[in-house]
Amino acid sequence: MSDVTAPFVGVIMGTYNQANYISHALDGVLMQRGEFPVKIFLSDDGSTDGTREICQKYKEQHPDRIYLLMSEENTKGKIVESLYDKCFSSGVKYVAMCEGDDYWTDPRKLIKQVELLESDLHLSVAIHSQAVIFDGMEGQNFVQGNIFCKKRVALEDVLACFPCNFTASLLFRNPKTLPSWFYTTVSRDHALLIWLATFGDIYFMDDVMAVYRQHPAGITKTIAKKPFEELIAVNERKTSFLVELDGYFNKKYSSIIRKHIFHQFEEALTLSRLHGRRFSAFRYWLKMLQHDYARTVRMSVAFLIKRLHF
């Protein structure tokens, strides 16, 4: 920690058209206390709403604490891949993350997480609870606590909880590289957690030290509004990721991963039915049947009984 020439903690922050939120995100990092140097690795993916100018202003005010990467056009998130490389190769020991519309609430967040990881070399990640806030729907706000139901979490536990999103809560040891399958999935938050869990256990802290924001412009909401073809494409990307993951681990965790694959087929079947795509629905039913015959038959019989009953 005595080397002040290189950042000790790197914070990866990607943003796109988040002018109403990005200052809050940056301030949450800049307020962090600690004797160790912290550097923000910030990217703007071709924003047109003033986010770009806000990022430039913060860079000018904190030239030594912010590395800024900007794109003239929207790269659909590709720019963040360069941000990972830049952060990992900068010499940081630990890495944290915060999306441009999320923010940290505790000025001692990094201190608490760093102290935990420094005290236990068998841990690869320190994660904590977060508040989930719905813009314009405050009555739905809640605290997202420990979904793993245990303090110390292993790779099997992470694989079982698919997907999970604690991006703003993570602090992890610098992994130096990312696997190829990290870039093929829709849910990179979960893919990252899976990769990090291959290096050591994850410890879940009860402290609520960040806010995960849900709003109309958020990525989750945007996906939900897409047409059938795009929704199915997202579903199939998730399925392909799971298949690739199963191969990567040499089918060691097939009993867990295959359940998620089945769920993806089931989701695709439901989407097809809701959009009146009967042939597509039949195709995914066949995939379910091939993947898990007994489970598919049970579900099909239950569905027919329900239809006949009503």
C-alpha positions in Angstrom: 0.0 0.0 0.0 3.0 2.3 0.3 3.4 2.6 -3.5 1.5 5.8 -4.3 2.7 6.0 -7.9 0.2 3.3 -9.0 -3.5 3.0 -8.0 -4.2 0.4 -5.4 -7.9 0.1 -6.4 -9.2 0.6 -9.9 -12.9 1.4 -10.4 -14.4 0.5 -13.7 -17.3 2.8 -14.7 -19.1 2.7 -18.1 -21.7 5.2 -19.0 -24.0 6.1 -21.9 -26.7 8.8 -21.9 -26.8 9.0 -18.1 -26.5 12.8 -17.7 -28.9 12.8 -14.8 -27.0 10.1 -12.9 -23.3 10.1 -13.8 -22.2 12.9 -11.3 -23.8 10.9 -8.4 -21.8 7.8 -9.5 -18.5 9.6 -9.7 -19.0 11.5 -6.5 -19.7 8.2 -4.7 -16.2 7.0 -5.7 -14.4 10.3 -5.2 -15.7 10.5 -1.6 -14.0 7.2 -0.6 -11.7 7.4 2.4 -8.5 5.4 2.8 -4.7 5.7 2.7 -4.5 3.8 -0.7 -4.8 5.5 -4.1 -8.0 4.9 -6.1 -8.3 5.5 -9.8 -11.5 5.6 -11.9 -11.4 4.0 -15.3 -14.3 5.8 -17.0 -15.7 5.4 -20.5 -18.5 7.2 -22.4 -20.0 5.2 -25.2 -21.0 8.1 -27.6 -23.5 9.9 -25.3 -25.6 12.6 -26.8 -27.4 14.0 -23.7 -24.5 15.9 -22.0 -23.0 12.9 -20.2 -19.8 13.3 -22.3 -19.3 16.9 -21.2 -19.9 16.0 -17.5 -17.2 13.2 -17.8 -14.8 15.7 -19.4 -15.4 18.2 -16.6 -14.7 15.6 -13.9 -11.5 14.5 -15.7 -10.3 18.1 -15.8 -11.0 18.5 -12.1 -9.4 15.2 -11.1 -6.8 14.5 -13.8 -4.8 12.1 -11.7 -7.8 10.2 -10.4 -9.7 9.6 -13.6 -8.7 7.9 -16.8 -11.3 8.8 -19.5 -12.0 6.8 -22.6 -14.5 8.2 -25.1 -16.1 7.1 -28.3 -17.5 9.4 -31.0 -20.2 6.8 -31.8 -22.1 4.3 -29.7 -20.2 0.9 -29.7 -23.0 -1.0 -27.9 -20.8 -1.6 -24.9 -17.6 -2.6 -26.8 -15.7 0.3 -25.4 -16.0 -1.2 -21.9 -13.9 -4.2 -23.0 -11.0 -1.8 -23.6 -11.7 -0.3 -20.2 -11.2 -3.7 -18.5 -7.9 -4.2 -20.3 -6.7 -0.7 -19.3 -7.6 -1.2 -15.6 -6.3 -4.8 -15.3 -2.9 -3.8 -16.9 -2.5 -0.6 -14.8 -1.0 -2.5 -11.8 -4.0 -2.2 -9.5 -4.3 -4.9 -6.8 -8.1 -4.6 -6.5 -10.9 -3.8 -8.8 -14.3 -2.3 -8.1 -17.2 -1.5 -10.4 -20.0 1.0 -10.6 -22.3 1.6 -13.6 -23.0 5.2 -14.5 -26.5 5.2 -13.1 -25.6 3.4 -9.8 -23.8 4.9 -6.9 -22.0 4.2 -3.6 -23.4 5.5 -0.3 -20.7 4.6 2.3 -17.4 6.6 2.2 -15.8 3.6 4.0 -17.0 1.0 1.5 -13.6 0.4 -0.1 -11.8 0.4 3.2 -14.1 -2.3 4.6 -13.7 -4.5 1.6 -10.0 -4.0 1.2 -9.4 -4.9 4.9 -11.5 -8.1 4.5 -9.6 -9.2 1.4 -6.2 -8.3 2.9 -7.0 -10.4 5.9 -8.0 -13.6 4.0 -5.9 -14.6 1.0 -8.4 -17.4 0.2 -11.0 -14.8 -0.7 -11.2 -13.5 -4.3 -14.2 -11.2 -3.9 -15.9 -9.1 -1.2 -19.5 -8.3 -2.0 -22.2 -6.5 0.1 -25.9 -5.7 0.2 -27.3 -2.9 -1.9 -30.5 -0.8 -2.1 -32.5 -1.2 -5.2 -34.3 2.0 -6.2 -37.0 2.3 -8.8 -37.1 5.9 -10.3 -40.7 7.1 -10.2 -41.9 4.0 -8.3 -40.4 4.6 -4.8 -42.9 2.3 -3.2 -41.1 -0.7 -4.8 -37.7 0.1 -3.4 -36.1 -2.6 -1.4 -32.7 -3.8 0.0 -31.1 -6.7 -1.9 -29.4 -8.8 0.7 -27.5 -12.1 0.6 -29.2 -14.2 -2.1 -26.8 -17.0 -1.4 -28.0 -17.5 2.2 -24.4 -18.0 3.4 -21.5 -15.7 4.2 -18.8 -17.6 2.3 -19.8 -18.4 -1.2 -18.1 -21.0 -3.6 -18.2 -21.4 -7.3 -21.1 -23.9 -7.2 -23.2 -21.3 -5.3 -22.6 -18.6 -7.9 -23.5 -21.0 -10.7 -26.7 -22.0 -9.0 -27.9 -18.3 -8.7 -28.4 -17.4 -12.3 -28.4 -14.5 -13.0 -27.4 -12.2 -10.2 -26.5 -8.5 -10.3 -24.3 -7.0 -7.6 -22.0 -4.9 -9.9 -21.8 -1.9 -7.7 -21.1 -4.1 -4.7 -18.0 -5.9 -5.9 -14.4 -5.5 -4.9 -12.1 -8.3 -6.3 -8.5 -9.2 -6.7 -7.2 -8.2 -10.2 -7.7 -11.3 -12.4 -5.4 -9.8 -15.1 -7.5 -11.4 -17.9 -11.1 -12.5 -18.7 -12.2 -15.7 -20.4 -13.6 -15.7 -24.0 -17.1 -16.7 -22.7 -17.2 -13.5 -20.7 -17.8 -11.5 -23.9 -20.4 -13.8 -25.3 -23.1 -13.5 -22.6 -25.8 -10.9 -22.1 -25.3 -11.0 -18.3 -21.7 -10.0 -17.9 -22.2 -9.2 -14.2 -22.9 -12.8 -13.5 -20.2 -14.1 -15.9 -17.7 -11.9 -14.1 -18.7 -13.3 -10.7 -18.4 -16.9 -12.1 -14.9 -16.2 -13.4 -13.8 -14.6 -10.1 -15.1 -17.5 -8.1 -12.7 -19.8 -9.9 -9.8 -18.0 -8.1 -11.3 -18.2 -4.5 -14.3 -17.9 -2.3 -16.6 -14.9 -2.2 -17.5 -13.3 1.1 -20.9 -11.5 1.5 -21.0 -8.5 3.8 -24.3 -7.4 5.3 -23.5 -3.7 5.0 -25.7 -1.7 2.6 -23.1 0.4 0.8 -24.4 1.0 -2.8 -27.5 1.7 -4.8 -28.6 -0.2 -7.8 -30.9 2.0 -9.8 -33.8 0.8 -12.0 -35.3 3.4 -14.3 -37.0 3.7 -17.7 -33.7 4.1 -19.6 -32.0 1.2 -17.8 -30.7 -1.8 -19.8 -33.1 -4.2 -18.2 -36.2 -2.1 -19.0 -34.9 -1.5 -22.5 -34.6 -5.2 -23.3 -38.1 -5.9 -22.0 -39.6 -3.5 -24.7 -37.8 -5.2 -27.6 -39.7 -7.1 -30.3 -40.0 -10.9 -30.3 -37.0 -11.5 -32.6 -34.7 -9.5 -30.4 -36.0 -11.1 -27.2 -35.4 -14.5 -28.7 -31.9 -13.5 -29.8 -31.1 -12.5 -26.2 -32.5 -15.7 -24.9 -30.4 -17.8 -27.3 -27.3 -15.8 -26.4 -27.9 -16.8 -22.8 -28.4 -20.4 -23.8 -25.2 -20.4 -25.9 -23.3 -18.9 -23.0 -24.5 -21.7 -20.6 -23.5 -24.4 -23.1 -20.1 -22.8 -23.5 -19.7 -22.6 -19.8 -20.6 -26.2 -19.3 -17.9 -27.1 -21.8 -15.3 -24.8 -20.2 -15.8 -26.6 -16.8 -15.6 -30.0 -18.6 -19.2 -30.7 -17.5 -18.1 -30.8 -13.8 -21.2 -28.6 -12.9 -23.6 -30.0 -15.6 -26.2 -30.8 -13.0 -26.5 -27.1 -12.2 -25.9 -25.6 -15.6 -28.3 -27.9 -17.4 -31.2 -26.7 -15.2 -30.5 -23.1 -16.4 -30.4 -24.3 -20.0 -33.8 -25.9 -19.5 -35.1 -22.7 -18.0 -33.9 -20.8 -21.1 -35.8 -23.2 -23.4 -38.9 -22.8 -21.2 -38.6 -19.0 -21.3 -38.3 -19.1 -25.2 -41.4 -21.3 -25.3 -43.3 -18.8 -23.2 -42.2 -15.9 -25.3 -43.2 -17.7 -28.4 -46.7 -18.5 -27.1 -47.2 -14.9 -25.9 -46.3 -13.6 -29.3 -48.5 -16.1 -31.2 -45.5 -18.0 -32.7 -46.8 -21.5 -32.6 -44.1 -23.1 -34.7 -41.4 -21.4 -32.6 -43.2 -22.6 -29.4 -43.3 -26.2 -30.7 -39.6 -26.0 -31.7 -38.6 -25.0 -28.1 -40.9 -27.6 -26.6 -39.0 -30.2 -28.6 -35.7 -28.8 -27.3 -37.0 -29.1 -23.8 -38.1 -32.7 -24.5 -34.6 -33.6 -25.8 -32.9 -31.8 -22.9 -34.9 -33.2 -20.0 -37.6 -35.7 -21.2 -39.1 -36.5 -17.7 -39.4 -32.9 -16.6 -40.9 -31.7 -19.9 -43.5 -34.5 -19.8 -44.5 -33.6 -16.3 -44.8 -29.9 -17.2 -46.8 -30.7 -20.4 -49.3 -32.9 -18.5 -49.7 -30.3 -15.8 -50.4 -27.6 -18.5 -53.0 -29.8 -20.2 -54.8 -30.6 -17.0 -54.9 -26.9 -16.2 -56.3 -26.1 -19.6 -59.0 -28.8 -19.4 -59.9 -27.8 -15.9 -60.6 -24.2 -16.9 
